[in-house]
Amino acid sequence: KTVFAEVEGMVRDDTIIASNTSTISITSLAEGLKRPQNFVGMHFFNPVPLMPLVEVIRGKQSSDEAVAATVKLAQKMGKTPIVVNDCPGFMVNRVLFPYFAGFHMLLRDGADFQAVDKAMARFGWPMGPALLLDVVAMDTAVHAAGVMAEGFPDRMKPDFTNTTQVIVEHKRYGQKTGKGYYTYAPDKKGKPKKSPDPETYELIKGVVAARKEFAPEEIVERCMRALYSKARELLDRGIVASDAEADLAFVFGIGFAMH
């Protein structure tokens, strides 16, 4: 808020200021601004050069003009924008984190994270949830989950310690540190190549049940049911305006299987 207030004092009165936050309320960030109507969210997805979606978030005081101009800017950048009404996590992360919760509960109940990743990749995701957490940075994911749990404590605050929290406590943040659920080393082209890490199983053994095999169909069901039900809720609440925009968010924002 301090930074945005300082920026506002240095720009023209009609300048639109946008935040790339992935979860923090745009309405909250606009508090203290003299021109909150000029403040919006413009949330890009990782990795930005490859991910086509941009969420344009309308805070309670964001003007139609500011939202329209931000949509136009996203289109000029070659992105696909969707307009989302403000809430912690917006559209994409609000549905993605229940998916992660399904993943964490599977591990809590004894599933192997590598088996979960394989089942979800076969279902059609670009990568499974453990690898996805490594790619997006696990410390960022834990922080984002905390923001949403604070905003919706009755629905998004977990009642158990999950494996990602434990791994982050050991300063393993994913690809950016070379260790997360997997370990990473550069391949011949210099790109990070993942490998299984026995140490991961040692770190998480205190928060998971004895290893148990789950059918791929049950893995998919337990991960996807939470995502689907949250998407329905956001549509019913008007956070996103239409099924079509929700589909755009799924396919272009989280790589949801086209089929």
N, C-alpha and C positions, 0 to 999 in steps of 0.2 A: 504493500500500500504506500509506503514511503517513496519507493522508486517511481511508482506511477504518478503520485502527486508531484514529484519533482519534474518528471517528464512533461506533465500537463502544463507546468509553468514555463516551459521552454518552446512550446509549439503553438501554431495558430489555433484559434478558437474552433475551427472546423476540422482539425486533425482527429482522425480515428486512432485510438490506442487499442491494441489487442494483446491478449495473453495466450501463450501456447500451453498453459497448464493442462494437464491431462485429467485432473479431478477437482481442483479447488473451485468453489462457487464463484462465478463471474459477478454475481450480485454483491457478494461479500468483498471481492477485490475492488469493486467500484466505490465502496464506502469511503467517504472523505474526498472524493474527486468533486471538483466544481462543475464538471460537465459529464456526469455519468452516462448521459445519453450517447456519448461518443465512445463508450467503452464496450468491447465485445470480446468473446473468446474466438480464437482461430487455432484450433487444435489439429496439428499434423501428426502423422503416425510414423513409427519407426520400422524400417529405414525410410527416411523421407523421400529420397530419390525414386524409390520403387513403389511406395504405397500411394495410390491415387486419391484416397479420401482426405477431405478436410471437414471437420465439424466446425460450423459457425454457430457459436453459442450466444443466444439472446438472454442477457440479464434482464432483471425486472425493469430497469430504466433504459435499456439499450433502445435507440430509435430505429424505426424501420429503415431510415436512410443509411444509418451506420451498418446495419445488417446487410442491406442490399449491396452497398459498396464493397463489403468484405466478401460477399458471395462472388461479385464480379471480379475482384482481385484474384480469388482462388481459381476461377475459370481461366483468367488470363495466364495464370501460372501452369495451366494444363491439368489442374486437379478437378476432382468431382466433389463439390460441396453439398452438404446437407445442413439444414438449419435445425438446431436442437434448442429446446427451452432449457433454462438453467436448472441443474440439480447436481449434487456431488457425483462426479464420474460421468455426467452427461449421458450419451446414448451408448457408445461402444464399450467404455470401461464398465458401465453399470451392468451390461450383459456379460462381458468377458470375465469379470471377477466371480460371479456365481459359477461360471464354468470352471475357474480355478478352484473354487470351493469344492465342487464335485470331485475334482482331481485330488485335492488334499484329503478329502474324506475317504477316497479309495485307498490312498496310502496309509491313512490312519487305520483302516480295516485290514491291512496286510497286502495290498497290491504292490507289485514291483513297478516303479516309475518307468522303467524301460518298456515293460509290457504295455503300460498305458500309452506311452508315446507311439508304439507300433500300432496299437489298435486305432488310435485317433488319426494317424497318418493313413492307414488303410481306409478309414471312413472318408477321407478326402481333404483333411486339413494339410496345409503346407508343412506343418511340423506338429508334434505332440506338445502337451502343456509343459512338461519339464523343460524341453528344449526351448520352447517359446519364452518361458520365464528367464532362462539363461540369456536369450538374445535381447530381450527388452531391458534387462538388468534387474536382478532380484531385489536389490535394495530400493530401487524405484518402485517396484511392485509392492513391496511391504509398506512403503510410505503411502502409496496410493490406496492400498487396502485400509490403512488406518484412517485416512481422510474420509473414505466412504463409511467406515464403521462408526466414525464420530457423527456423521450426518444422518445415518440410519441405524442406530444402535440396536433397534428391535429386530432388524432384518439382516444386517450385514456384519454384525460383530460375532466372531467365532467363539465357541465355548470350549475350544481346545487349542493347544499349541501345534501349529502345522510345521511340516518339514521345511518349507521355504524360510520360515522365521528362524529355525534352528541353523540352517545353512548360512543365512545372512549373519547370524551372531558370530559365526566363525570367519567373517569377512570374505566369504566366497560369494561374489556378486554376479557370476556368470561369465560370459565371453570376455567382458572388459577386464576381468582380473585373471582370466585363464582357468578359473575353476568355479563351478556352480554345482548343478546336479551332475554335469559331465566335466571332464577336463578338456582343454583346447590347446592345440599347437598349430602353427602355420603349416599349410600344405605346400606343394610345389609352387602354387600360384600366390602364396602368401595369405590365403584365406584361412580362417580358423576351422580346424577339423576336430570334431568331437570324438572323445573316447570314453568308454565306461570307466568309472573310478570306484574301486572297492572302498575307499575312504568315505565316500558319501553314505554308504550303507552303515558304516560305523557311527557316523555323526547323527543319523536320524533314528537309530534303533531305539532310543528312549521314548520316542513319540509315535511309534508305529506298532501294530500288532504283528504276531508271527506271520511269516510269509505265507500267502495264500494265492492260489491261482484263480483268476476271474475270467469268465468267457469274454471274448472281445465284444459281444453284443451287450453284455451287462456293463462293461466299461463305457461304451458309447452312450448307453442309456443314462448312466449315472452322471456323466459329464454334461450331456446335452439337455437333459430335462430341466436343469436349473437355468441354463441359458435361454431356452425357449419360454419358460414361464416368466422370466424377468422381462424378456422382450415384449410379451403380451401385456404385462403390467405397464410398461413405459408407453405403449401405444394407447392403452386405456386411459392413462393419466395425461395424455397429450404432450409428453416430452418430445416425441417425434410425431409428425403429422399424419403419416400414412404407412401402410404396409410396404409400399414401394421404396420409400426412403429408408425404412428399417432394413430392407433387403440390400439396398446400396451400402448401408453402413456395415452389414455383415460381410458382404463379398469384397468390398474395396478397403474396409478398415481392419478386418481380422482374417481375411483370406478364407472365409467360409466356403465350403465345397459347392461349386456351381450346380452340381446335380441335386 
